[in-house]
Amino acid sequence: MNTTLQKLMDTMGPLYKFEGTDVPLHHNTAGLSKSIDFETGLLLSNFVQWKKPETIVELGTFRGYSTAWLILGSQLAGTHMLPCGHVHAFEVFKEGSYGSMWYDDLEMRLENFTYHEVPKGIWNFPEEIPAAIDFIFHDTQHSLNPTIQEMNILLPRVPVGGMVLVDDMLYPDYKPMQGYLNRLFTTSELGVWKWTVLPIGHGLGIAERLK
């Protein structure tokens, strides 16, 4: 087994249930050290291995737990010496502001990774946003207006076949964002998408661009 994957496997905590759903999750035993659960991270890695995106963008990096899964997925999708795709992580605070980064703690190879510090929002740094984005993982503060701005600037860059994954789509505190994204991905305002929400973690929204 890949050594990084084994280390990430070791981050699993005890099982519990979220919001009364029947989906078992691994509890985050380290408080706020991770922004997603183990199952969501594994799913991110699997999606990247399946789609083999050239350009991956993450919004909301925090301590880089989800980032580590994205990097791992791109490396497993490539060869031993050549990862498949590049991971761009965008965060409003300086790298390491919340504590040590997971991908550093795991001693991961980072030749296919770039951290972007974007104070006050990604839209203030258009020159740092890739022109074409094959895979997006969105996990920011989930307020409505910033989410609208983020989607307006990012979704036109996603080609047919590209994917957008959004965390916290079932978390009760983010109803305005959830309503907006459900409308956005089902009414073809910014492309035509196949959209579903999985009851995993705090709810994972998955959109694939059809045209």
N, C-alpha and C positions, 0 to 999 in steps of 0.2 A: 504494500500500500504506500502511496505517496506520503512522505513524512509530514508535510504540512497538513494534508487531509487528516492524518492520524491525530495531530495536535488539535485540530479543530473539532474532531470527534470527541476529544477529551473535554470540550467546553460544554457538553450536554449536562444538564442538571436533572432533578427529579421531574416526573411527569405531573401535569396538572391540566385543568380545563379552563378555557378563557370564555367569559361572557356566556356561560351556559351551553356552549356548543359541544358537539360530540367529538371534536378533533383534539387529540392529546398533544400537548406542547411540552417542551422542555423549559422549565422555569429558569429565569436568569438569576442565578445565585449570587452574582457579583454586583447587585444593585444596578447602577446606571453605567456600568462599564461596557454594555452592549446595547445597541439600539434595536436589534431584531433578535428573534429566537433562532435556535439552531436549525429547525426545519426550514425556515424561510431562507437562511443562508445557504443550506444545501440545495434548495430549489433554484436559487440564483445561479449557483455554480453549474447546476445541471442544464439550465436554460442556455448559459453561455457556451457550454460544451456542445450543445445541440445546434445552436444557431451559428456558432463561430463568427461573431460580429467583429469587424475590423476596428470599429470605434465604439467604446463603451463610455457613457457619461453617468456619473453618480452625483446626485444633489443631496447634500446633508451627510457628511462623512463621519462626524463626531469622532470617535476613537478608532474608526477604520475596521470594525468587525465585519460589516457587510462588504467593505472594500476588499478585505482579505479573501472573501469567498469569490468575488468577481475576478480578482487577480488569479486565484487558483483555477477558476473555470477557464480562463483564457490560456493559462499555461498547460492545463490538461488537454485542451482542445488543439494545441500545437504540437511541437516536437520537444525533445529534451532541451535543445539549444535555442529554439525559436518559438516564443509564445504566439498564439493566434489572437491578434488584436491588441489594442492599447486601452488602458483604463485611465480616464480623466476624472478625478475626484474634485468636486467644487464644494467649498465650505466658507462660511462668512468669517470664521476665526482662523487664526494662525495654526498651522499644523502642530499638534501636541498641546494645544491650549487646555484640553480636557484631561490630559494625562498621556502616558505613553501610548503609541499607536499599536494596534493589534498586529499589523503586518510587520512592524519592527520586532515586536516581542516574539513573533513566530519565525523571525529570521528569513523572511521570504525574499526571493529574487524580485527586484523592482525595476528591471530594465524596461518593462512595458507599462509603467505607471507614472502619472504626473499628478501632483497635488496643486490645486489652484485655490489661492486665498482670494475670495471675492467679497470684500466688505460691502454691506448694504445690498447685496444681491447680484446674481449672475448677469443680469441685464446691463449692469454697469461695466461689464468687461466683454463686449462682443467680440473683440479680437482674439480672445482666448477660447471661444466656443468653436469646436470643430464644425466645418461646413456641412459635413454629412455625419449623422449619428445613427448607428445601427441598433443600439441597445441603450435604454435609459432606465436607471433605478432612481426613483424619486422618494426621498425620506427626509423632508425638511420640517419646518415648524408647522406646516399644514394650515396656515392661515389662508383665507380665500383669495385676497388680492395678490399676494406674492405668487400663489400657485397659478393664477390666471396669467400673470406676467411671464412666469417660467414656461408655461405651456405655449404661450403665444410665440416665444422666441425659439423654443426647442422643437416643437412638433413639425414645423415646416421643413426641418432638416432631416427628418426621419424618412427613409425611402420605403417603398413597398417591400413588405417582408420584415421591416424593422419592428422592434418591440419596445413597449414602455411598461415598466412594472412600478406600482405605487404601493407603498406601505401604509398601514393604518386605515384601510378603507372600511373597517368595521368598528374602529375605536369610537366610543360614544361622544368624545369631545370635539370631533372634527366633522360634524354634519354639513356645514356650508361647503367645505372643500369636497366632501364625498358627493353631495348633490351636483355640484358643478362638473366634476369629472364623469359621473354617470351620464349626465346630459351630453357632455363634450364627446365622449367616445361612442355614443349611440345616435347622435344627430348629424354627424359628418360635417361639423363646422370647420375642422382642420384635417380633412382627409376622411377616408372610410376605414373603420376599424372593427375588428372582432374583439369584444370586450367581455370579460368575466371577472368575478371577484371570488377568490377562494377563502374559505373559513380557516385559514392557517395563520398563526401569529395573531396580530391585531387586524387581520384582513389584508390579503394581497390582491390588488387589482392588476390584471394582465390584459394588455391591449396589443394586438398585432395589426399592423397597417395592411389593408387589403388593396387599396388604391388611393 
